[in-house]
Amino acid sequence: MKLMDFITKEMIRRKRGAVAGVLCVLLGISIFVATQTTNKALYDKTKEQLLRFGANIIVQSKGEPFDIYSGSVGSAALLPEIYTQEIQSIEHSKMLIAISPKLYERFKVGTQSLLVVGITPDERKAKPWWLINNDPIVNQFPENKEVLLGQYAARRLGSSSHIELNGERFAITAVLDETGSPDDFMAFVPLKSLQSLTHKQGMVNLFEVSTSCIACKTMNVNEIAKEIDKMLHGDAQALPMKQIAEAQMATLTKVEQFTRIIYIVVLCLGAFLLMNHMSSSVANQKRDIGMLLAMGMESPKIHRIFILKGVILGLIGGFAGYFVGTGISMVLGPQIAETKVAPIVYLLPYSIGIALVIGAISSILPARKAATLDPIEALREV
Amino acid sequence: MIELRNVTKKYGDMEVVKTANLCVEKGDFVSVLGPSGSGKTTLLNIIAGLLSPTRGEVIVDGVSLYGLSLRKRAVFRRKKFGFIFQTFNLIPYLTTVENVEVPLYLAGIYKKKQKMIASELLEKVGLKDKLNRLPSQLSVGEQQRVAIARALANNPQVILADEPTGNLDSKTGKEVITYIRRLNEDGGTVLLVTHDREMASFARREIKIVDRRLL
């Protein structure tokens, strides 16, 4: 005999009791793992979706900013196109997906007024949702003397293979599918072409910057915008598009907080159930404890037996809980998050760690009760 | 060896043991005979160091038992006494041999030697072929024999037996008391409390409890 034998032999020979104890911990840990795993899948999916919103930061003049929604060019101040390099040189430049310099100009095409935007090939990275007949843009991106039309702009101009801007002929390469944005009313030409056409060589109205950290936990859009601001000269400012970013971040945070509350409650419930299980285990073994005390076992040893038992139940429950939780998330996760759910290996040590703490904490009171039993009382209860 | 000096135990106003004085010499076999509720078990628990008396002193081998700290008393009990109870009090999830190993483990004996001693003791009480049975797989007589082997494991100087035959039929009871008698013949000191006259008569010396007082 050794101390561990009192625990292991009791657990092996009273399997039902041991299984009940393990289930208490397993319940909490599996829910913890399942919510964490599903949450991550949901988070990754949302992040990917957020990236499709495109620009998260607008860099424009401090003087007379360009009103992107009204499309009124008026006396909007211009910025040098070379600021692209300044933006690229920020500390967290790896988080920049695309920098799209843009020049806007309004033209009269026939009887229609058309807002024409000068763009660079980076626009494709910034707007992955731009489709032509449901397919991504491949060869239809406008090059010199070519124009890409938004859906409503094309409808207003009628069927034609080209348009004339300031007397210059631009071939229509394609018409974009409806996007539900102001892009539907615009025409897109290469930036250089528009700069040349309007005699604004090397100048733009604004830069649209797409970052990969719209849903980052460590770095947010505001911080990236601040970094850009530092790199710019006094005439320009970087404005984070807070509405989209903050709303999406808030949604993600709420989902995360909600699931955190769920698993904390379930972990507490598991701990409470385990404490009850341990207490009933002490009550069931009262006579055995009394006998051990009568034979001269010291109270600290009795205490250790029950703490160790809780820890072992926690260890098994934590280990099993990780796999059960991962299984649950892989089965139910795709239905909830509508995306593939992958196991998170680093949750295994976390699960075991949390389970060990639950096991130890839940055993403190029952162990103390066992250690302070009066052997006479315990032996009397036959 | 064991001396009780004016030991009294009270629960509130109720006096369960009235001024008991007793002297048990080494190698003696003393039975304390009394009806149920006469305070026999209380007296035995006091002698065992499990229940402190309200008044008086218990001296074992010159040591005042209740002058020791709880921890020292536990160690003292472990070294000096072996217990046999009416209800055997075997640990149900341990096998026969493991039950006998418990006091040996408590005495700090290493595992291999524990098994050897326990097996030898079980052989002595006729349970050689039932070493790995659980208590639930044994008859009541066999369970009491395991309890006897366990009580002897530490080679205690005193065996304290509380109605050891109370749960046994007459034949098995006699077998068990014969084992206890043999322990005494081998030099062990035995203090037996019982309500059974026949069992009490196996002792060398018989003390009666009348009206909660030792006579």
HADDOCK unambig.tbl for C-alpha pairs under 7 A between the chains (distance, minus, plus):
assign (segid A and resid 1 and name CA) (segid B and resid 98 and name CA) 6.52 0.50 0.50
assign (segid A and resid 1 and name CA) (segid B and resid 101 and name CA) 6.08 0.50 0.50
assign (segid A and resid 1 and name CA) (segid B and resid 102 and name CA) 6.45 0.50 0.50
assign (segid A and resid 1 and name CA) (segid B and resid 105 and name CA) 5.85 0.50 0.50
assign (segid A and resid 1 and name CA) (segid B and resid 111 and name CA) 6.01 0.50 0.50
assign (segid A and resid 2 and name CA) (segid B and resid 105 and name CA) 6.44 0.50 0.50
assign (segid A and resid 9 and name CA) (segid B and resid 93 and name CA) 6.59 0.50 0.50
assign (segid A and resid 9 and name CA) (segid B and resid 94 and name CA) 6.91 0.50 0.50
assign (segid A and resid 10 and name CA) (segid B and resid 93 and name CA) 5.45 0.50 0.50
assign (segid A and resid 13 and name CA) (segid B and resid 93 and name CA) 5.96 0.50 0.50
assign (segid A and resid 288 and name CA) (segid B and resid 91 and name CA) 5.61 0.50 0.50
assign (segid A and resid 291 and name CA) (segid B and resid 89 and name CA) 6.60 0.50 0.50
assign (segid A and resid 294 and name CA) (segid B and resid 50 and name CA) 6.99 0.50 0.50
assign (segid A and resid 295 and name CA) (segid B and resid 77 and name CA) 6.90 0.50 0.50
assign (segid A and resid 295 and name CA) (segid B and resid 78 and name CA) 5.57 0.50 0.50
assign (segid A and resid 295 and name CA) (segid B and resid 103 and name CA) 6.61 0.50 0.50
assign (segid A and resid 296 and name CA) (segid B and resid 74 and name CA) 4.42 0.50 0.50
assign (segid A and resid 296 and name CA) (segid B and resid 75 and name CA) 5.74 0.50 0.50
assign (segid A and resid 296 and name CA) (segid B and resid 77 and name CA) 5.86 0.50 0.50
assign (segid A and resid 296 and name CA) (segid B and resid 78 and name CA) 4.63 0.50 0.50
assign (segid A and resid 297 and name CA) (segid B and resid 74 and name CA) 6.76 0.50 0.50
assign (segid A and resid 297 and name CA) (segid B and resid 106 and name CA) 6.32 0.50 0.50
assign (segid A and resid 298 and name CA) (segid B and resid 71 and name CA) 6.44 0.50 0.50
assign (segid A and resid 298 and name CA) (segid B and resid 74 and name CA) 6.50 0.50 0.50
assign (segid A and resid 376 and name CA) (segid B and resid 50 and name CA) 6.82 0.50 0.50
